[in-house]
Amino acid sequence: MEKITVNYTTLKSFVDNDRSTYDDIVKRFASGDAALTLDQIAQAYYATPFAGFVPLTALVATANQLYRNRDYRVAYFMYLDALEQDPFSLLLLKKAANASYLGAIDEAATRQLRDKVKRLQEVIKATGDGATPDTAFKVTQVNDEYEILYDIFHVKDVISQSVARRDGAQVCDEMTVMILGDTAPRKVYFDVYGETEADMQDFFNRKKTY
C-alpha cells in the first residue's frame, strides 16, 4: 500500500479556498461512491478538523440507548443523522452498519457502511505503522484510535493511555495494549490532530465520548 502523507496546512487551505470540492468529496463518500480513491478519502478525512463538523453526542447517546434496547431500526436512522455532522467517524459508521444488519434494514446499506469503515481503516494504516512516535497512525479523533486498536490489532485490553513527549513537547498519544496472542504488552502510537494533552486525559477519564 502506498504511504499517505498528511499536511494539515495544505488541508486547511483546501477547505478554506475550495470548499465546494471538499463538500463534493464528502457527499461522494456518504453516497458510497466506489470511484473515490484512498487519497481523496484521506484528503476529506484529515480536513475534517477545519470543516466545522460538530459531533452530535446527545443524539448518539440516544441512539446507543435504543441500540441497547434492540430498537435497531430507529437507532440506525439516528446514527445516519449523526453521521451528517461526523461523516468520517469510524465508530459511528460501524454502529450504523451493525444497527442496519441487526435490524435487517437494508443489506446494501450494511455493505456500503462496512466498506466505508474498511476504506477509512486503509487510509489510517497508510499513514504509518503505529510502532513509534515518528511512525504514529494519524487520526482526527480519539474514538478512531480505539477502532483501529480493536479492529486492526485485535486488542483485548487497553492497559493505559498517555502522551508521548520529545524535548518537553507533546508528540502523540501512546496506548499500551495487550494484543490477542501476545505474551507481553506493546505500545501503539497515534498522532491525533487538535487534541491537547488535557483533551486526551479528559477523554481517557471519560473513556469514549459515545
Secondary structure, DSSP 8 states (H G I E B T S, - for coil): -------HHHHHHHHHH-HHHHHHHHHHHHTT-TT--HHHHHHHHHHGGGTT----HHHHHHHHHHHHTT-HHHHHHHHHHHHTTSTT-HHHHHHHHHHHHHTT--HHHHHHHHHHHHHHHHHHHTT--SSSGGG-EEESSHHHHHHHHHHTS-EEEEEEEEEEEETTEEEEEEEEEEETT-SS-EEEEEEETT--HHHHHHHHHH----
